[in-house]
Structures are given as structure tokens and as C-alpha cells.
Amino acid sequence: MPTPDEAGLTARERQVIELIGRGLRGRAAAARLGMAYFTLRKHRLNILRKLGLTTAAQLSAAAAAMLAQPPAPDSDFNCAGTD
């Protein structure tokens, strides 16, 4: 599976996947990012496509795995500002 950098995720998509990895779902993640729920769903669909995933369970597992790995020094993956 490609990394967020390799997959070409946008900054907003990286924020969404980070919140998914932290366990936030749907409306809670949308509220945290100040966006509509349906906008979050579109970002989630784009992430699935870019990472070559097909289910929400795969996305949750991939997001958790990405958070478990330390980011590369030149990566901007941890950009959600949730800490």
C-alpha cells in the first residue's frame, strides 16, 4: 500500500485519514475539521481510491497503521492539528 505521500493525498485528505486513524468517525471527524459530513464522505472516497482500498474497515486499519509508524522527516502527514 502506498504511503500518503506516494498516494498523492491532499492536505485535507491527510487530515481526514489521521482522524480516522485516531478513531473518529463520520460526523465527529467532520465537526473536528469544520466541514460538512458529506464533504468528509467525499474525501474518504478519494482516499479509498488513491490507496487502492475498497472498504471502510480497510481504511480504518490502514489509517491506524500509518499513525503507528513514525512519519518520514520530510512528510507532512501529521497535519490535522489534533494534538
VMD Tcl script that builds the backbone (N, CA, C; Angstrom):
set m [mol new atoms 249]
animate dup $m
set s [atomselect $m all]
$s set {name element resname resid chain x y z} {
  {N N MET 1 A 0.838 -1.169 0.000}
  {CA C MET 1 A 0.000 0.000 0.000}
  {C C MET 1 A 0.889 1.240 0.000}
  {N N PRO 2 A 0.547 2.221 -0.803}
  {CA C PRO 2 A 1.372 3.435 -0.848}
  {C C PRO 2 A 1.208 4.263 0.426}
  {N N THR 3 A 2.221 5.040 0.725}
  {CA C THR 3 A 2.138 5.974 1.849}
  {C C THR 3 A 1.270 7.157 1.419}
  {N N PRO 4 A 0.838 8.001 2.370}
  {CA C PRO 4 A 0.059 9.183 1.980}
  {C C PRO 4 A 0.800 10.050 0.964}
  {N N ASP 5 A 2.123 10.163 1.136}
  {CA C ASP 5 A 2.904 10.952 0.180}
  {C C ASP 5 A 2.898 10.306 -1.195}
  {N N GLU 6 A 3.118 9.004 -1.238}
  {CA C GLU 6 A 3.156 8.288 -2.515}
  {C C GLU 6 A 1.791 8.265 -3.194}
  {N N ALA 7 A 0.721 8.243 -2.414}
  {CA C ALA 7 A -0.628 8.178 -2.976}
  {C C ALA 7 A -1.101 9.524 -3.502}
  {N N GLY 8 A -0.390 10.579 -3.182}
  {CA C GLY 8 A -0.787 11.902 -3.648}
  {C C GLY 8 A -1.983 12.464 -2.899}
  {N N LEU 9 A -2.106 12.128 -1.610}
  {CA C LEU 9 A -3.216 12.658 -0.822}
  {C C LEU 9 A -3.041 14.160 -0.619}
  {N N THR 10 A -4.160 14.873 -0.678}
  {CA C THR 10 A -4.124 16.305 -0.400}
  {C C THR 10 A -3.963 16.509 1.102}
  {N N ALA 11 A -3.669 17.727 1.488}
  {CA C ALA 11 A -3.521 18.035 2.915}
  {C C ALA 11 A -4.817 17.721 3.662}
  {N N ARG 12 A -5.946 18.034 3.074}
  {CA C ARG 12 A -7.227 17.781 3.729}
  {C C ARG 12 A -7.487 16.279 3.847}
  {N N GLU 13 A -7.151 15.523 2.810}
  {CA C GLU 13 A -7.303 14.069 2.864}
  {C C GLU 13 A -6.404 13.478 3.949}
  {N N ARG 14 A -5.226 14.042 4.137}
  {CA C ARG 14 A -4.327 13.587 5.198}
  {C C ARG 14 A -4.926 13.862 6.569}
  {N N GLN 15 A -5.582 15.011 6.710}
  {CA C GLN 15 A -6.242 15.313 7.969}
  {C C GLN 15 A -7.356 14.308 8.246}
  {N N VAL 16 A -8.132 13.995 7.219}
  {CA C VAL 16 A -9.233 13.036 7.369}
  {C C VAL 16 A -8.698 11.671 7.766}
  {N N ILE 17 A -7.681 11.177 7.070}
  {CA C ILE 17 A -7.163 9.847 7.377}
  {C C ILE 17 A -6.525 9.813 8.765}
  {N N GLU 18 A -5.943 10.907 9.199}
  {CA C GLU 18 A -5.374 10.944 10.545}
  {C C GLU 18 A -6.472 10.820 11.590}
  {N N LEU 19 A -7.569 11.536 11.410}
  {CA C LEU 19 A -8.672 11.445 12.367}
  {C C LEU 19 A -9.305 10.058 12.350}
  {N N ILE 20 A -9.398 9.449 11.182}
  {CA C ILE 20 A -9.902 8.079 11.093}
  {C C ILE 20 A -8.989 7.149 11.883}
  {N N GLY 21 A -7.693 7.329 11.736}
  {CA C GLY 21 A -6.734 6.515 12.466}
  {C C GLY 21 A -6.810 6.706 13.971}
  {N N ARG 22 A -7.237 7.886 14.394}
  {CA C ARG 22 A -7.385 8.173 15.821}
  {C C ARG 22 A -8.733 7.701 16.360}
  {N N GLY 23 A -9.562 7.135 15.478}
  {CA C GLY 23 A -10.825 6.558 15.923}
  {C C GLY 23 A -12.047 7.425 15.728}
  {N N LEU 24 A -11.893 8.622 15.199}
  {CA C LEU 24 A -13.061 9.459 14.956}
  {C C LEU 24 A -13.796 8.954 13.724}
  {N N ARG 25 A -15.087 9.030 13.758}
  {CA C ARG 25 A -15.897 8.565 12.649}
  {C C ARG 25 A -16.833 9.659 12.170}
  {N N GLY 26 A -17.201 9.573 10.930}
  {CA C GLY 26 A -18.261 10.366 10.323}
  {C C GLY 26 A -18.413 11.782 10.799}
  {N N ARG 27 A -19.536 12.012 11.434}
  {CA C ARG 27 A -19.898 13.379 11.819}
  {C C ARG 27 A -18.932 13.991 12.831}
  {N N ALA 28 A -18.365 13.163 13.701}
  {CA C ALA 28 A -17.401 13.690 14.685}
  {C C ALA 28 A -16.146 14.204 13.988}
  {N N ALA 29 A -15.650 13.464 13.009}
  {CA C ALA 29 A -14.468 13.907 12.262}
  {C C ALA 29 A -14.796 15.148 11.439}
  {N N ALA 30 A -15.968 15.178 10.829}
  {CA C ALA 30 A -16.373 16.347 10.041}
  {C C ALA 30 A -16.446 17.587 10.927}
  {N N ALA 31 A -17.036 17.438 12.109}
  {CA C ALA 31 A -17.137 18.570 13.026}
  {C C ALA 31 A -15.757 19.043 13.462}
  {N N ARG 32 A -14.862 18.118 13.744}
  {CA C ARG 32 A -13.499 18.474 14.175}
  {C C ARG 32 A -12.799 19.284 13.090}
  {N N LEU 33 A -13.051 18.942 11.820}
  {CA C LEU 33 A -12.399 19.635 10.707}
  {C C LEU 33 A -13.203 20.829 10.200}
  {N N GLY 34 A -14.389 21.043 10.755}
  {CA C GLY 34 A -15.212 22.184 10.346}
  {C C GLY 34 A -15.756 22.045 8.939}
  {N N MET 35 A -16.137 20.818 8.569}
  {CA C MET 35 A -16.674 20.589 7.228}
  {C C MET 35 A -17.979 19.827 7.325}
  {N N ALA 36 A -18.729 19.832 6.257}
  {CA C ALA 36 A -19.976 19.078 6.198}
  {C C ALA 36 A -19.677 17.579 6.164}
  {N N TYR 37 A -20.590 16.804 6.713}
  {CA C TYR 37 A -20.437 15.354 6.733}
  {C C TYR 37 A -20.268 14.793 5.323}
  {N N PHE 38 A -21.032 15.306 4.365}
  {CA C PHE 38 A -20.953 14.784 3.004}
  {C C PHE 38 A -19.624 15.149 2.335}
  {N N THR 39 A -19.028 16.263 2.732}
  {CA C THR 39 A -17.693 16.604 2.240}
  {C C THR 39 A -16.680 15.603 2.774}
  {N N LEU 40 A -16.807 15.260 4.054}
  {CA C LEU 40 A -15.916 14.259 4.638}
  {C C LEU 40 A -16.061 12.922 3.906}
  {N N ARG 41 A -17.290 12.548 3.590}
  {CA C ARG 41 A -17.508 11.285 2.870}
  {C C ARG 41 A -16.817 11.300 1.513}
  {N N LYS 42 A -16.841 12.431 0.824}
  {CA C LYS 42 A -16.176 12.541 -0.476}
  {C C LYS 42 A -14.668 12.410 -0.307}
  {N N HIS 43 A -14.110 13.048 0.712}
  {CA C HIS 43 A -12.679 12.910 0.975}
  {C C HIS 43 A -12.333 11.447 1.254}
  {N N ARG 44 A -13.187 10.791 2.044}
  {CA C ARG 44 A -12.948 9.383 2.386}
  {C C ARG 44 A -12.971 8.510 1.126}
  {N N LEU 45 A -13.901 8.765 0.218}
  {CA C LEU 45 A -13.948 8.012 -1.046}
  {C C LEU 45 A -12.687 8.249 -1.874}
  {N N ASN 46 A -12.227 9.486 -1.909}
  {CA C ASN 46 A -10.990 9.793 -2.646}
  {C C ASN 46 A -9.797 9.063 -2.044}
  {N N ILE 47 A -9.736 9.009 -0.712}
  {CA C ILE 47 A -8.640 8.312 -0.039}
  {C C ILE 47 A -8.683 6.824 -0.375}
  {N N LEU 48 A -9.870 6.224 -0.311}
  {CA C LEU 48 A -10.007 4.805 -0.654}
  {C C LEU 48 A -9.468 4.540 -2.057}
  {N N ARG 49 A -9.871 5.377 -3.004}
  {CA C ARG 49 A -9.442 5.204 -4.393}
  {C C ARG 49 A -7.932 5.348 -4.525}
  {N N LYS 50 A -7.379 6.381 -3.921}
  {CA C LYS 50 A -5.948 6.644 -4.055}
  {C C LYS 50 A -5.081 5.574 -3.392}
  {N N LEU 51 A -5.594 4.983 -2.301}
  {CA C LEU 51 A -4.826 3.948 -1.604}
  {C C LEU 51 A -5.142 2.549 -2.122}
  {N N GLY 52 A -6.088 2.434 -3.042}
  {CA C GLY 52 A -6.441 1.131 -3.606}
  {C C GLY 52 A -7.202 0.253 -2.626}
  {N N LEU 53 A -8.001 0.871 -1.769}
  {CA C LEU 53 A -8.783 0.143 -0.781}
  {C C LEU 53 A -10.249 0.126 -1.210}
  {N N THR 54 A -11.025 -0.798 -0.637}
  {CA C THR 54 A -12.427 -0.904 -1.039}
  {C C THR 54 A -13.418 -0.823 0.112}
  {N N THR 55 A -12.971 -0.977 1.350}
  {CA C THR 55 A -13.906 -0.967 2.472}
  {C C THR 55 A -13.475 0.014 3.553}
  {N N ALA 56 A -14.446 0.405 4.360}
  {CA C ALA 56 A -14.153 1.289 5.490}
  {C C ALA 56 A -13.239 0.595 6.497}
  {N N ALA 57 A -13.408 -0.713 6.646}
  {CA C ALA 57 A -12.548 -1.464 7.572}
  {C C ALA 57 A -11.091 -1.428 7.111}
  {N N GLN 58 A -10.874 -1.578 5.804}
  {CA C GLN 58 A -9.511 -1.491 5.275}
  {C C GLN 58 A -8.935 -0.101 5.513}
  {N N LEU 59 A -9.754 0.917 5.324}
  {CA C LEU 59 A -9.293 2.287 5.530}
  {C C LEU 59 A -8.942 2.522 7.001}
  {N N SER 60 A -9.785 2.052 7.905}
  {CA C SER 60 A -9.503 2.213 9.335}
  {C C SER 60 A -8.202 1.522 9.722}
  {N N ALA 61 A -8.004 0.311 9.228}
  {CA C ALA 61 A -6.773 -0.427 9.534}
  {C C ALA 61 A -5.555 0.278 8.952}
  {N N ALA 62 A -5.668 0.758 7.715}
  {CA C ALA 62 A -4.548 1.451 7.076}
  {C C ALA 62 A -4.231 2.753 7.811}
  {N N ALA 63 A -5.263 3.482 8.210}
  {CA C ALA 63 A -5.055 4.745 8.924}
  {C C ALA 63 A -4.378 4.498 10.270}
  {N N ALA 64 A -4.821 3.478 10.986}
  {CA C ALA 64 A -4.199 3.153 12.277}
  {C C ALA 64 A -2.747 2.732 12.083}
  {N N ALA 65 A -2.476 1.955 11.041}
  {CA C ALA 65 A -1.103 1.527 10.768}
  {C C ALA 65 A -0.218 2.719 10.413}
  {N N MET 66 A -0.764 3.666 9.660}
  {CA C MET 66 A 0.011 4.851 9.285}
  {C C MET 66 A 0.355 5.687 10.508}
  {N N LEU 67 A -0.569 5.785 11.450}
  {CA C LEU 67 A -0.296 6.555 12.664}
  {C C LEU 67 A 0.707 5.856 13.566}
  {N N ALA 68 A 0.743 4.529 13.490}
  {CA C ALA 68 A 1.668 3.763 14.328}
  {C C ALA 68 A 3.114 3.912 13.872}
  {N N GLN 69 A 3.309 4.255 12.600}
  {CA C GLN 69 A 4.653 4.438 12.061}
  {C C GLN 69 A 5.079 5.885 12.263}
  {N N PRO 70 A 6.341 6.112 12.645}
  {CA C PRO 70 A 6.795 7.500 12.723}
  {C C PRO 70 A 6.852 8.088 11.315}
  {N N PRO 71 A 6.382 9.329 11.153}
  {CA C PRO 71 A 6.412 9.932 9.819}
  {C C PRO 71 A 7.842 10.186 9.349}
  {N N ALA 72 A 8.018 10.148 8.052}
  {CA C ALA 72 A 9.318 10.471 7.472}
  {C C ALA 72 A 9.639 11.929 7.800}
  {N N PRO 73 A 10.916 12.276 7.930}
  {CA C PRO 73 A 11.289 13.647 8.297}
  {C C PRO 73 A 10.730 14.706 7.354}
  {N N ASP 74 A 10.567 14.381 6.071}
  {CA C ASP 74 A 10.076 15.367 5.112}
  {C C ASP 74 A 8.580 15.233 4.845}
  {N N SER 75 A 7.877 14.441 5.643}
  {CA C SER 75 A 6.443 14.208 5.452}
  {C C SER 75 A 5.634 15.239 6.221}
  {N N ASP 76 A 4.468 15.604 5.685}
  {CA C ASP 76 A 3.560 16.495 6.413}
  {C C ASP 76 A 2.289 15.737 6.785}
  {N N PHE 77 A 2.432 14.423 7.050}
  {CA C PHE 77 A 1.267 13.596 7.354}
  {C C PHE 77 A 0.550 14.058 8.605}
  {N N ASN 78 A 1.263 14.412 9.655}
  {CA C ASN 78 A 0.617 14.819 10.903}
  {C C ASN 78 A 0.251 16.296 10.807}
  {N N CYS 79 A -0.803 16.586 10.052}
  {CA C CYS 79 A -1.148 17.979 9.809}
  {C C CYS 79 A -2.551 18.314 10.268}
  {N N ALA 80 A -3.216 17.431 11.017}
  {CA C ALA 80 A -4.590 17.696 11.431}
  {C C ALA 80 A -4.671 18.677 12.597}
  {N N GLY 81 A -3.572 18.869 13.286}
  {CA C GLY 81 A -3.582 19.778 14.415}
  {C C GLY 81 A -4.471 19.279 15.539}
  {N N THR 82 A -4.483 17.965 15.759}
  {CA C THR 82 A -5.363 17.385 16.767}
  {C C THR 82 A -4.654 17.137 18.079}
  {N N ASP 83 A -3.400 17.462 18.186}
  {CA C ASP 83 A -2.652 17.225 19.434}
  {C C ASP 83 A -2.727 18.420 20.342}
}
mol reanalyze $m
mol bondsrecalc $m
mol representation Tube
mol addrep $m
